[in-house]
Structures are given as C-alpha cells and as structure tokens.
Amino acid sequence: MRVRGRLILLGMLLLFSGVTNSLLAQLTKDENLSRFDDRVLHFGFLLGINTMDYRMVHYPDVRQNPVFFENDALAAEGEKYYNGIHSYRVETYPLKPGFTVGGVVNLRLNRVIDFRCTPGMSLGSRQFMFTENIDQFMGKTETNNALYPGLTKERYLTTPSAYIDFPIGFRYKGFRDGNLRPYIYGGMAYRRDLESKRISETVVHLNRNGYYAEVAFGLDTYFPFFRFTSEFKFSYGLNNLIRHDADPTSITPLPYYGYVLEKLNSNIFTLIFYFE
C-alpha cells in the first residue's frame, strides 16, 4: 500500500506537470522548434526526484539460512541473545525521497524511434524495519493465550545509496500535436552503489552492482529555445542484492535477524525533468 501511494503521488505530479506544460504550450499558436526532431544527435541534462524501495523474500525461520548449516556455534549464540525468536518480518518503511541528476545523449534512428543514453547519479536511502513477535515472552493466561497478543519489537536500519547510473533504451514517440508529443520508453540500466555501508554492513551484506529493466512514459513540450520533457520511470531490479557471505566466526557476526533475508531486489521510481 505504501508503494502504491508513492506511485499515485508521482503519477499526480507527472499529470500536473503535463497539464502545466500543455497550458504553457498553448500560449503560442506557432509550432516551436519545428526541425528539432530531425536532428540525428542532440544533448541535454536532467533533474529528478526518486523514491527507492526493496522487494524482499525472507526465510520463514532464520535457521533456514545456509550459514547455520555450516556453523552450529552461530545458531547457539543466536539462541543465547535472541531468546528463541526465529521468525522476523522485514519491510521497507518509511519510503524516503531522493535526488537524481544526469546528462542526455539522444540518437535519432527514424521518425518515431530514438536511442537514449542518460548517465548520471542518484542519491537516496531506504530503511529496513525488522519486526519480531515478543508476546510469547510476556506470560500466558490460564487458557494458554498470550497476555498481550500482537505485541512486537521493531528494529530499524537505514541503508543510504549513491548510485552511478548508466541507463540505455529506446523511445517510441507518438505524433506531434502542436508543441506536445507523448512517448513511451523501454530500456536497461546498470547502477553501482558508491556509498560506504560500514553501519548497515553490520546487519546485512549487500551487493554494490545492480541491473534493472526500465519502463517509462512522458510528454515532450517544445518551447522557442529548448524542449522540456516530464517523465515517470519505473526501474525494476533484476539481481539479488543479498550476499550470503557472512563470516559466522567473526568477532562481531551479523545479528540473528540479519540472516532472515533470502532475496532482495531493488525498485526505483523516478519523476524526471529533461532539458534538451
């Protein structure tokens, strides 16, 4: 529901931007930059607002993680400090806004298809919320029911990210109507996280390299001296970001709940403004 709310918010912002562009475009009856789309190659820059999220799969029982099969001492240590709690729920909460900046290289392939490369940088963060049920330790009634049903304990972990982005893809453009032209976009992206994760690495081990499939839709607006574009893009992470390489013999091993994640994939929602 939280992700859906963010999508609706970003969609409304994009719609508002498109309406604003349309109104501004109608201030002139002349067709601006009538030869702009005939250029074989042109450049520009972009500014954007992003929201980063995770898709995750976790083990029903933390002891199902393979590291516990290889080291019984680690499981025994976890039992000592976590009172026999083996199941945890993990989610990303709350979602936080970030910032995206980059350049644009656009190659015209034919009348309706462009090849795009938009290298840049995205700054943002995500916050894990680990939830454990602790009512089993608060006593029982005579009928063996928990005294405080649903009582939970929550732990939070923030993972900041500074991505170097390298997206490439194709735009399929609709017909131009006055100074407006809609389009859809599909492509791929490689991202490398440059952020130091000294704190978060004490709980989860994450891969720095991410691979994404991307889809987007947007609206070009032609002004007398430049083309302005508003676009909503969804980046769907393809690779598992969790590294199952924790050293159970370390002096400071991961906390018990840090082993609960089996798969972790990234999602990024971005509202982008292009100036070309």
Secondary structure, DSSP 8 states (H G I E B T S, - for coil): -HHHHHHHHHHHHHHHHHHHHHHHHTT--S-TTTTGGG-SEEEEEEEEEEEEEEEEEE-SSGGGSHHHHH-HHHHHHHHHHHTT----EEEE-S--EEEEEEEEEEEE-SSSEEEEE--EEEEEEEEEEEEEE-GGGS-B-TTS-BSSTT-EEEEEEEEEEEEEEEEEEEEEE---BTTEEEEEEEEEEEEEE----TTGGGT--B-SEEEEEEEEEEEEEE-SS-EEEEEEEEEEE-S--B-----TTSSS---GGGG-EEEEEEEEEEEEEEE-
